Amino acid sequence: MPNDALEYHDRTKHSPRSVRAGGRGLDFENKPTPSKEYLDLPTVAMADRIRPPQQPALAAVAEPTSDGSPRRGRPDLEALTCLCYYAAGITKTFDVGGRSVAFRAAATTGALYHVDLYVVCTALDGLEAGVYHFDPQTLSLDVLRTGEYRSLLAAATNHDDVANAPLSIVATSTWWRNAWKYEDRTFRHAWWDSGTTLANLLAVAHALDYRAEIVTGFADERVATLLGVDPEREAPLEIVPVGRDSDGAAAFDAPELDPIDPDTAPLSPNEKSFPRIHGAWRAGRLEDGSAVRSWRTDTSTGVPTVGIRAGGDGERISLEPVDAETASSRPLHETIRHRGSCREYDRDPISFRKLSTVLDRAVRGVPMDVRREGERSEPSEKRAGVAGHASREGERSEPSEKRAGVAGHASREGERSEPSEKRAGVAGPERSEVADEASGESASREDERSESSEKQHVSSENQPPLSFVDPYLIVTGVDGLESGTYHYHPAAGELERLRSGEFRQEASHLALDQRLGGDAAVCLYFLSDLEEIVDAYGDRGYRIAQLEAAVTAGRLYLATYAHRALGGTGLTFYDDLVSDFFAPRSEGQTPMFLYTIGRPA
């Protein structure tokens, strides 16, 4: 079935009409199991005791990438357990209708958990070299292959960091586990759900002082063969190399590989296939390492942003995030265990400082192999709209008092927006709300980490915080910030007001007519110009746009739940209505992801 990325996206859009026409009952007798079960493979028990990462969640997500500590050697089995558990492990169980329901570390659509993690590693302390599958049900590794296979992965990715890493984690999607409910839209959800999972994985790796980044370019079928999966049922999505091997890099060698096909338990009595999903996957696949190199270098635009709109002349409001000393110190491990998907918001407003802190820490860049460093975007005529996009220090010369309020535009309560100094005040109640209890790690170590995080943020300013997606906000309940719509410019740390007004009804309607959208304090949409993305990166570009939005949303989850009084959740949306709502700024763009934040009821 012909099915390029743009066609797939258009055919899987939601509209009020399509949602009404598509209503169907779910066959719970045929619901897939949430985990992959191998029948006859040996297993390796993972560490039964781990030292969870104590770094504050806000510091961990604020680090867009990390070179890791030179003092860190190879990760051992305990570190690998920590990485897998806090990315995709079972963190809590609830009794629902007399049955126990397990919930995982990262948010996934419908709690269907179609994303699996595989490990390709050299010999680690406590683990032989080989290829493994992480089983969250038993906290163990299924042994798929024994021996050194890193060179094959290095050749498939044509990437130095994969060759240098002692271990790489591969994320896959088993289509049917999600398509049982969401049918053709599962290919979208593959990037949404792997993105939130990898947001956790990156945060944990950085908290443990290991280098980690996401590799999106690789020879798809070669990696599938290594893992022993059939892409028509389960396909590799991303590869995350973790750490650096001081004993030397693996060779870029692609020897002949014997296929494996280990037996697995059936997912459900009647597994169904959806050709449009597989067609979308095939449209973006790469054949070999040479094709990967060409895709990374020859097909890109050479500029760091594609599909993003430059700022306009709307009023700018500077974010006012708290500093590292004042910010919530809730540890990453506790945040991940506490994280949920909020099911009901009350309409009490959240503070502008907390919103600022969440945005500031979470939207600092996704470490991917396709992002360009050290270059500035020169927007095309279509993207520009206005002259250039300046740095944070030079973009606006007006004082913050002037940026904070717009003459003639009233807030929701009919009052003028408060000036920046008043919003920035840290009188007792606000400061005490923000500063949560200590993490348990020594103060000097936390100061060192926070300082390192801030330096990393500064050093990455030559690279835009987002390369492929634009954040747009509907604000309906933030103290000190006028209700309305905004375009967020993360490099400048500013919100550009597009429209003022009360948009709760519209926010609910755009979010598939869900009340959560209208009750949330903020709805944050990530939009991209997919035509520009596909022109620059081919059909595989669709994956990176979806992924950048989803990883950033995963970091927003962590930054939100680092605060005890905040909650958040992702929602689905009416695609074209969202694009129209943010027009004319969003002309030619389409939504990738919707994340909401507010006060849990």
C-alpha positions as CSV (number, residue, x, y, z in Angstrom):
1,M,0.0,0.0,0.0
2,P,1.5,3.4,-1.0
3,N,1.9,5.2,2.2
4,D,4.4,8.0,2.6
5,A,4.7,10.0,5.8
6,L,2.5,12.9,4.7
7,E,-0.2,10.6,3.4
8,Y,-0.1,8.6,6.6
9,H,-0.4,11.7,8.7
10,D,-3.3,13.1,6.7
11,R,-5.1,9.8,6.8
12,T,-4.8,9.4,10.6
13,K,-5.9,12.9,11.6
14,H,-8.8,13.3,14.0
15,S,-11.7,15.5,13.2
16,P,-15.1,15.8,15.0
17,R,-16.6,13.9,12.1
18,S,-14.0,11.1,12.0
19,V,-14.3,10.6,15.8
20,R,-18.1,10.3,15.6
21,A,-17.9,7.9,12.6
22,G,-15.1,5.8,14.2
23,G,-16.7,4.8,17.4
24,R,-16.6,1.1,18.0
25,G,-16.6,-1.3,20.9
26,L,-13.4,-2.8,22.2
27,D,-13.0,-6.6,22.2
28,F,-11.6,-7.2,25.7
29,E,-11.5,-10.9,25.1
30,N,-8.9,-10.2,22.4
31,K,-6.9,-7.5,24.3
32,P,-3.2,-8.1,23.9
33,T,-0.9,-8.8,26.9
34,P,1.1,-5.8,28.0
35,S,4.4,-7.6,27.9
36,K,6.4,-9.8,25.6
37,E,7.0,-13.3,26.9
38,Y,9.6,-15.6,25.5
39,L,8.9,-19.2,26.0
40,D,12.3,-21.1,26.0
41,L,15.0,-18.5,26.5
42,P,17.5,-18.4,29.4
43,T,17.2,-15.3,31.6
44,V,19.5,-13.2,33.8
45,A,18.1,-11.8,36.9
46,M,18.7,-8.1,37.2
47,A,20.0,-6.4,40.4
48,D,17.7,-7.0,43.3
49,R,18.9,-3.9,45.0
50,I,19.7,-0.6,43.2
51,R,20.8,2.8,44.4
52,P,18.2,5.0,42.7
53,P,19.4,8.3,41.2
54,Q,19.2,10.9,43.8
55,Q,19.8,13.9,41.6
56,P,16.8,16.3,41.6
57,A,14.4,15.6,38.7
58,L,14.6,19.3,37.6
59,A,18.4,19.1,37.3
60,A,18.3,15.8,35.5
61,V,15.8,16.9,32.8
62,A,17.6,20.3,32.4
63,E,20.7,18.6,31.0
64,P,20.0,18.4,27.3
65,T,22.9,16.1,26.8
66,S,25.9,15.1,28.8
67,D,29.5,14.0,28.1
68,G,29.3,12.0,31.3
69,S,31.9,11.9,34.1
70,P,35.4,10.8,32.9
71,R,35.6,9.0,36.3
72,R,32.7,6.7,35.3
73,G,33.7,3.4,34.0
74,R,31.5,1.0,32.2
75,P,28.0,0.7,33.5
76,D,27.5,-2.5,35.6
77,L,24.4,-4.6,36.0
78,E,23.1,-2.4,38.8
79,A,23.4,0.7,36.6
80,L,21.7,-1.2,33.7
81,T,18.9,-2.3,36.0
82,C,18.4,1.3,37.1
83,L,18.2,2.5,33.5
84,C,15.7,-0.1,32.4
85,Y,13.6,0.0,35.5
86,Y,13.1,3.8,35.7
87,A,12.5,4.0,31.9
88,A,10.1,1.1,31.4
89,G,9.8,-0.9,34.6
90,I,6.6,-1.4,36.7
91,T,6.7,1.3,39.3
92,K,3.3,0.8,41.0
93,T,0.2,-1.5,40.9
94,F,-3.4,-0.8,41.7
95,D,-6.4,-2.9,42.4
96,V,-9.0,-2.2,39.8
97,G,-12.2,-4.2,39.9
98,G,-10.7,-7.0,41.9
99,R,-7.7,-7.4,39.6
100,S,-4.2,-6.0,39.9
101,V,-3.2,-3.5,37.2
102,A,0.5,-2.6,36.8
103,F,1.6,0.8,35.7
104,R,5.0,1.6,34.1
105,A,7.6,4.3,34.7
106,A,6.7,6.4,31.6
107,A,3.3,7.5,30.3
108,T,2.0,5.6,27.2
109,T,-1.2,5.8,25.2
110,G,-4.0,3.8,26.8
111,A,-1.6,2.1,29.2
112,L,-1.0,-0.5,26.5
113,Y,2.8,-0.6,26.8
114,H,3.8,-1.5,23.3
115,V,7.3,-0.2,23.7
116,D,10.0,-2.7,24.6
117,L,13.7,-2.2,25.5
118,Y,16.6,-4.4,24.2
119,V,20.2,-4.2,25.3
120,V,23.3,-4.7,23.1
121,C,26.4,-4.7,25.3
122,T,30.0,-5.7,25.8
123,A,30.9,-7.6,28.9
124,L,29.8,-5.6,32.0
125,D,30.3,-6.3,35.6
126,G,27.7,-9.0,36.3
127,L,26.6,-9.5,32.7
128,E,28.2,-11.2,29.7
129,A,28.4,-9.5,26.3
130,G,25.3,-10.1,24.2
131,V,21.9,-9.1,23.1
132,Y,19.1,-9.1,25.7
133,H,15.4,-8.2,26.1
134,F,14.2,-6.4,29.2
135,D,11.3,-8.1,30.9
136,P,9.6,-5.6,33.2
137,Q,7.3,-8.2,34.7
138,T,10.1,-10.2,36.2
139,L,12.8,-7.5,36.2
140,S,15.1,-9.8,34.2
141,L,16.9,-10.0,30.9
142,D,15.9,-12.6,28.3
143,V,19.1,-13.8,26.6
144,L,18.7,-13.5,22.8
145,R,22.4,-13.8,21.7
146,T,25.7,-14.2,23.6
147,G,28.9,-12.6,22.4
148,E,30.1,-9.2,21.1
149,Y,27.6,-7.6,18.7
150,R,28.4,-3.9,19.2
151,S,30.3,-3.8,15.9
152,L,27.2,-4.8,14.0
153,L,25.2,-2.1,15.7
154,A,28.0,0.5,15.0
155,A,27.9,-0.5,11.3
156,A,24.1,-0.3,11.2
157,T,24.1,3.2,12.7
158,N,27.4,4.6,11.2
159,H,27.7,6.5,14.5
160,D,30.8,7.0,16.6
161,D,28.9,7.2,19.9
162,V,27.4,3.8,19.3
163,A,30.8,2.3,18.5
164,N,32.2,3.9,21.7
165,A,29.4,2.9,24.0
166,P,29.8,-0.2,26.2
167,L,26.0,-0.7,25.9
168,S,23.2,0.6,23.7
169,I,19.5,0.3,24.4
170,V,17.1,-0.2,21.5
171,A,13.5,0.8,21.8
172,T,10.9,-1.1,19.7
173,S,7.1,-1.0,19.2
174,T,4.9,-4.1,18.9
175,W,2.2,-2.7,16.7
176,W,-0.7,-4.9,17.7
177,R,-0.4,-4.1,21.4
178,N,-1.4,-0.5,20.7
179,A,-3.4,-1.0,17.5
180,W,-5.9,-3.2,19.3
181,K,-7.4,0.1,20.5
182,Y,-5.9,2.8,18.3
183,E,-5.7,1.0,14.9
184,D,-3.8,3.0,12.2
185,R,-2.8,5.8,14.6
186,T,-0.3,3.4,16.3
187,F,2.5,4.6,14.1
188,R,2.1,8.0,15.7
189,H,1.9,6.5,19.1
190,A,5.1,4.6,18.6
191,W,7.0,7.9,18.7
192,W,4.9,9.4,21.4
193,D,5.4,6.5,23.7
194,S,9.0,5.7,23.0
195,G,9.6,9.4,23.4
196,T,8.3,9.6,26.9
197,T,10.2,6.4,27.7
198,L,13.4,7.7,26.4
199,A,12.9,11.0,28.3
200,N,13.1,8.9,31.5
201,L,16.1,6.9,30.2
202,L,18.1,10.0,29.3
203,A,17.3,11.7,32.6
204,V,18.5,8.6,34.6
205,A,21.6,8.2,32.5
206,H,22.5,11.8,33.0
207,A,21.8,11.5,36.7
208,L,24.2,8.6,36.9
209,D,26.8,10.7,35.0
210,Y,26.7,8.6,31.8
211,R,26.7,10.1,28.4
212,A,23.5,9.2,26.5
213,E,21.8,10.4,23.3
214,I,19.2,9.2,20.8
215,V,20.3,7.8,17.5
216,T,17.4,7.9,15.0
217,G,19.4,6.9,11.8
218,F,20.2,3.2,11.4
219,A,19.7,0.3,9.0
220,D,16.2,-0.8,10.2
221,E,16.1,-4.3,9.0
222,R,19.6,-5.0,10.1
223,V,18.8,-4.0,13.6
224,A,15.6,-6.0,13.5
225,T,17.5,-9.1,12.5
226,L,19.9,-8.6,15.4
227,L,17.0,-8.4,17.8
228,G,15.2,-11.3,16.2
229,V,12.0,-9.3,15.5
230,D,9.8,-9.1,12.4
231,P,9.1,-5.5,11.5
232,E,5.6,-6.3,10.4
233,R,4.8,-7.1,14.0
234,E,7.5,-5.3,16.0
235,A,10.1,-2.8,14.7
236,P,13.1,-1.0,16.1
237,L,12.5,2.8,16.7
238,E,15.5,4.4,18.3
239,I,18.9,3.4,19.7
240,V,20.4,5.1,22.8
241,P,24.1,4.5,23.4
242,V,25.0,4.9,27.0
243,G,28.5,5.7,28.4
244,R,32.0,5.5,26.7
245,D,34.2,2.4,26.6
246,S,37.7,3.3,27.8
247,D,39.0,0.0,26.4
248,G,38.3,1.2,22.8
249,A,35.5,1.5,20.3
250,A,33.9,-1.4,18.5
251,A,34.8,-1.8,14.9
252,F,32.4,-0.6,12.2
253,D,31.9,-4.1,11.0
254,A,28.8,-5.8,9.6
255,P,29.5,-9.5,9.4
256,E,26.9,-12.0,8.3
257,L,24.3,-12.5,11.0
258,D,22.4,-15.7,11.6
259,P,18.7,-14.9,12.0
260,I,17.0,-15.9,15.2
261,D,13.3,-16.4,15.8
262,P,12.7,-17.3,19.4
263,D,9.2,-18.5,20.4
264,T,7.0,-16.1,22.2
265,A,3.6,-16.4,23.8
266,P,0.7,-15.2,21.7
267,L,-0.3,-11.6,22.4
268,S,-4.0,-12.4,22.1
269,P,-6.3,-15.0,20.5
270,N,-6.6,-13.1,17.3
271,E,-3.8,-10.8,16.4
272,K,-4.6,-8.3,13.7
273,S,-2.4,-6.5,11.2
274,F,-2.7,-2.9,9.9
275,P,-1.0,-2.4,6.6
276,R,-1.0,1.3,6.9
277,I,1.2,1.1,10.0
278,H,3.8,-1.1,8.3
279,G,3.6,1.0,5.2
280,A,4.5,4.2,7.1
281,W,7.4,2.3,8.7
282,R,8.7,1.1,5.4
283,A,8.5,4.5,3.8
284,G,11.2,5.8,6.2
285,R,13.5,2.8,6.5
286,L,17.2,2.9,5.6
287,E,19.0,0.0,4.0
288,D,22.6,0.1,5.3
289,G,25.2,2.3,7.0
290,S,26.0,4.2,3.7
291,A,22.3,5.1,3.4
292,V,22.3,6.2,7.0
293,R,25.4,8.5,6.4
294,S,23.7,10.0,3.4
295,W,20.5,10.6,5.3
296,R,22.2,12.4,8.1
297,T,24.4,14.6,5.9
298,D,23.1,14.9,2.4
299,T,19.4,15.2,2.9
300,S,19.4,17.7,5.7
301,T,19.3,21.5,5.2
302,G,22.5,22.2,7.1
303,V,20.6,24.6,9.5
304,P,19.6,23.6,13.0
305,T,15.8,24.3,12.7
306,V,13.3,23.0,10.1
307,G,9.5,23.3,10.3
308,I,9.7,26.1,12.9
309,R,8.2,29.6,12.7
310,A,10.2,32.7,13.7
311,G,8.8,35.1,16.2
312,G,6.6,38.0,15.4
313,D,5.9,41.4,16.9
314,G,3.6,40.2,19.7
315,E,4.2,41.3,23.3
316,R,6.9,39.3,25.0
317,I,6.8,38.0,28.6
318,S,10.0,36.7,30.0
319,L,9.8,33.5,32.0
320,E,10.8,33.7,35.6
321,P,12.1,30.3,36.6
322,V,13.5,29.8,40.1
323,D,17.2,29.1,40.4
324,A,18.8,25.8,41.3
325,E,18.9,26.6,45.0
326,T,15.2,27.5,45.2
327,A,13.9,24.8,42.8
328,S,12.2,21.7,44.0
329,S,14.7,19.1,45.1
330,R,12.5,16.1,44.7
331,P,14.7,13.3,43.5
332,L,14.4,11.8,40.0
333,H,13.5,8.3,41.3
334,E,10.8,9.6,43.5
335,T,9.4,11.8,40.7
336,I,9.2,8.9,38.3
337,R,7.5,6.7,40.9
338,H,5.0,9.5,41.7
339,R,4.3,10.5,38.1
340,G,0.9,9.7,36.7
341,S,-1.4,10.9,34.1
342,C,-3.8,13.4,35.7
343,R,-7.4,12.4,35.2
344,E,-9.1,15.5,36.7
345,Y,-8.0,19.1,37.2
346,D,-9.5,21.7,39.4
347,R,-9.5,25.2,38.1
348,D,-7.3,26.8,40.7
349,P,-4.5,28.6,39.0
350,I,-0.9,27.5,39.1
351,S,1.9,30.0,39.7
352,F,3.7,31.7,36.8
353,R,7.0,30.8,38.5
354,K,6.3,27.1,38.5
355,L,5.1,27.2,34.9
356,S,8.3,29.1,34.1
357,T,10.4,26.6,35.9
358,V,8.8,23.6,34.2
359,L,9.2,25.1,30.7
360,D,12.7,26.3,31.4
361,R,14.0,23.0,32.6
362,A,12.2,20.7,30.2
363,V,12.6,22.5,26.9
364,R,16.3,22.6,26.4
365,G,17.0,20.3,23.5
366,V,16.7,16.7,22.7
367,P,20.1,15.0,22.0
368,M,19.6,13.4,18.6
369,D,22.0,12.5,15.9
370,V,20.2,14.8,13.4
371,R,20.6,18.0,15.3
372,R,23.2,20.5,14.1
373,E,25.6,22.1,16.6
374,G,27.2,25.5,16.3
375,E,25.0,26.9,13.6
376,R,22.1,29.3,13.6
377,S,18.9,28.9,11.6
378,E,18.4,31.2,8.7
379,P,14.6,30.8,8.2
380,S,13.2,30.4,4.8
381,E,10.8,33.1,3.5
382,K,8.0,30.8,4.6
383,R,9.3,30.4,8.1
384,A,10.5,34.0,8.6
385,G,7.5,36.2,8.8
386,V,9.6,38.8,10.6
387,A,13.3,39.6,10.6
388,G,15.6,37.3,12.5
389,H,15.4,35.6,15.9
390,A,17.9,37.1,18.3
391,S,19.5,35.7,21.4
392,R,18.1,35.9,24.8
393,E,20.2,38.8,25.8
394,G,19.6,40.8,22.6
395,E,16.2,39.8,21.3
396,R,14.2,42.5,23.2
397,S,15.4,45.8,24.6
398,E,12.3,46.7,26.5
399,P,12.3,46.4,30.3
400,S,10.5,43.4,31.8
401,E,7.9,45.8,33.3
402,K,6.8,46.8,29.8
403,R,6.8,43.2,28.5
404,A,4.7,42.0,31.3
405,G,1.5,43.9,30.5
406,V,-0.3,44.9,27.3
407,A,-2.1,48.2,27.3
408,G,-5.8,47.7,26.5
409,H,-5.7,43.9,27.1
410,A,-7.4,42.8,30.3
411,S,-6.7,39.6,32.1
412,R,-9.4,37.0,32.7
413,E,-10.5,38.8,35.9
414,G,-10.6,42.1,34.1
415,E,-7.4,43.5,35.6
416,R,-4.2,44.4,34.0
417,S,-1.4,41.9,34.1
418,E,0.9,42.3,37.1
419,P,4.3,43.7,36.4
420,S,7.3,41.4,36.2
421,E,8.8,42.5,39.5
422,K,5.6,41.6,41.3
423,R,5.4,38.2,39.6
424,A,9.0,37.5,40.4
425,G,8.6,38.2,44.1
426,V,9.5,35.3,46.3
427,A,7.6,36.0,49.4
428,G,7.3,33.2,51.9
429,P,4.3,31.2,50.6
430,E,5.5,30.9,47.0
431,R,9.1,30.1,47.9
432,S,8.0,27.5,50.4
433,E,5.7,25.9,47.8
434,V,8.5,25.6,45.3
435,A,11.2,24.3,47.7
436,D,10.3,20.7,48.4
437,E,12.1,18.4,50.8
438,A,15.8,17.6,50.3
439,S,16.9,14.7,48.1
440,G,19.2,13.0,50.6
441,E,22.3,13.6,48.5
442,S,24.9,15.8,49.9
443,A,24.5,19.5,49.4
444,S,27.9,19.9,47.8
445,R,27.2,17.2,45.2
446,E,23.9,18.7,44.4
447,D,25.5,22.2,44.0
448,E,28.1,20.6,41.7
449,R,25.4,18.9,39.6
450,S,23.2,22.0,39.4
451,E,26.2,24.2,38.4
452,S,27.1,21.6,35.7
453,S,23.6,21.7,34.4
454,E,23.6,25.4,34.2
455,K,26.9,25.4,32.3
456,Q,25.5,22.8,29.9
457,H,22.5,25.0,29.2
458,V,24.7,28.0,28.5
459,S,27.1,26.0,26.3
460,S,24.2,24.7,24.2
461,E,22.8,28.1,23.3
462,N,24.4,27.9,19.9
463,Q,22.1,24.9,19.3
464,P,18.4,25.7,19.5
465,P,16.4,24.1,22.2
466,L,14.0,22.7,19.6
467,S,14.9,21.9,16.0
468,F,11.7,20.5,14.5
469,V,8.7,21.5,16.6
470,D,7.2,24.8,17.9
471,P,5.5,25.1,21.3
472,Y,2.2,26.9,21.4
473,L,0.3,27.5,24.6
474,I,-3.4,28.0,25.6
475,V,-3.2,29.7,29.0
476,T,-6.4,29.6,31.1
477,G,-5.2,29.5,34.8
478,V,-1.8,31.0,35.6
479,D,-1.4,33.6,38.3
480,G,0.1,36.7,36.9
481,L,-0.1,35.6,33.3
482,E,-2.9,36.9,31.2
483,S,-5.2,34.2,29.8
484,G,-4.8,33.8,26.0
485,T,-2.6,32.0,23.4
486,Y,1.1,32.2,23.2
487,H,4.1,31.1,21.1
488,Y,6.9,30.0,23.3
489,H,10.4,30.9,22.2
490,P,12.6,28.7,24.4
491,A,16.0,30.1,23.2
492,A,14.9,33.6,24.4
493,G,13.1,32.3,27.5
494,E,10.0,34.3,26.4
495,L,6.3,33.8,25.7
496,E,5.0,35.8,22.8
497,R,1.3,36.7,23.2
498,L,-0.7,35.9,20.1
499,R,-4.2,36.6,21.5
500,S,-5.7,37.6,24.8
501,G,-8.9,36.1,26.1
502,E,-10.7,33.2,27.8
503,F,-10.4,30.0,25.8
504,R,-11.4,27.2,28.1
505,Q,-14.2,26.1,25.9
506,E,-12.0,26.1,22.8
507,A,-9.2,24.2,24.8
508,S,-11.7,21.5,25.6
509,H,-13.0,21.2,22.1
510,L,-9.6,21.1,20.5
511,A,-8.6,18.2,22.9
512,L,-11.1,15.8,21.4
513,D,-13.9,17.5,23.4
514,Q,-12.3,16.3,26.7
515,R,-13.0,18.2,29.8
516,L,-9.4,17.9,30.9
517,G,-8.3,20.2,28.1
518,G,-10.6,23.0,29.4
519,D,-9.9,22.5,33.0
520,A,-6.1,22.5,32.6
521,A,-4.2,25.6,33.5
522,V,-2.1,25.3,30.3
523,C,-2.4,23.3,27.1
524,L,0.9,23.1,25.4
525,Y,0.9,22.0,21.7
526,F,3.9,21.1,19.7
527,L,3.4,21.9,16.0
528,S,5.7,21.4,13.0
529,D,5.7,22.0,9.2
530,L,5.8,18.4,8.1
531,E,6.2,19.4,4.4
532,E,9.4,21.2,5.3
533,I,10.6,18.3,7.5
534,V,10.0,15.7,4.8
535,D,11.6,17.9,2.1
536,A,14.7,18.1,4.3
537,Y,14.9,14.6,5.8
538,G,12.6,12.4,3.6
539,D,9.9,10.2,5.1
540,R,12.1,9.4,8.0
541,G,11.9,13.1,9.0
542,Y,8.3,12.4,10.2
543,R,9.8,10.2,12.9
544,I,12.2,12.9,14.2
545,A,9.5,15.6,14.4
546,Q,7.2,13.3,16.4
547,L,10.0,12.1,18.6
548,E,11.4,15.6,19.5
549,A,7.9,16.6,20.6
550,A,7.4,13.4,22.6
551,V,10.8,13.4,24.4
552,T,10.2,17.1,25.3
553,A,6.7,16.1,26.6
554,G,8.3,13.3,28.6
555,R,10.6,15.9,30.2
556,L,7.6,18.1,30.9
557,Y,6.0,15.2,32.7
558,L,9.1,14.9,34.9
559,A,9.4,18.6,35.5
560,T,5.7,18.8,36.4
561,Y,5.7,16.0,38.9
562,A,8.9,17.3,40.5
563,H,6.4,19.7,42.0
564,R,4.1,18.2,44.5
565,A,1.1,20.4,43.8
566,L,1.2,20.0,40.0
567,G,-0.1,17.3,37.6
568,G,0.0,16.8,33.9
569,T,-1.2,14.5,31.1
570,G,-1.0,14.1,27.4
571,L,-4.2,14.3,25.4
572,T,-5.3,13.7,21.8
573,F,-6.6,16.5,19.5
574,Y,-8.4,17.5,16.4
575,D,-5.4,18.1,14.1
576,D,-6.6,20.6,11.6
577,L,-8.7,22.6,14.2
578,V,-5.6,23.0,16.3
579,S,-3.6,24.4,13.3
580,D,-6.5,26.8,12.5
581,F,-6.7,27.9,16.1
582,F,-3.1,29.1,16.2
583,A,-3.2,30.7,12.7
584,P,-1.9,32.8,11.1
585,R,1.3,32.0,13.0
586,S,0.9,28.3,12.6
587,E,0.0,28.4,8.9
588,G,1.4,25.2,7.3
589,Q,2.0,23.5,10.6
590,T,0.3,20.5,12.2
591,P,0.2,19.3,15.8
592,M,2.5,16.5,16.9
593,F,1.8,16.3,20.7
594,L,-0.4,17.9,23.3
595,Y,0.6,18.1,26.9
596,T,-1.5,19.7,29.7
597,I,-0.6,20.9,33.1
598,G,-2.6,22.1,36.1
599,R,-3.6,21.4,39.7
600,P,-4.9,17.8,40.2
601,A,-8.4,17.8,41.7
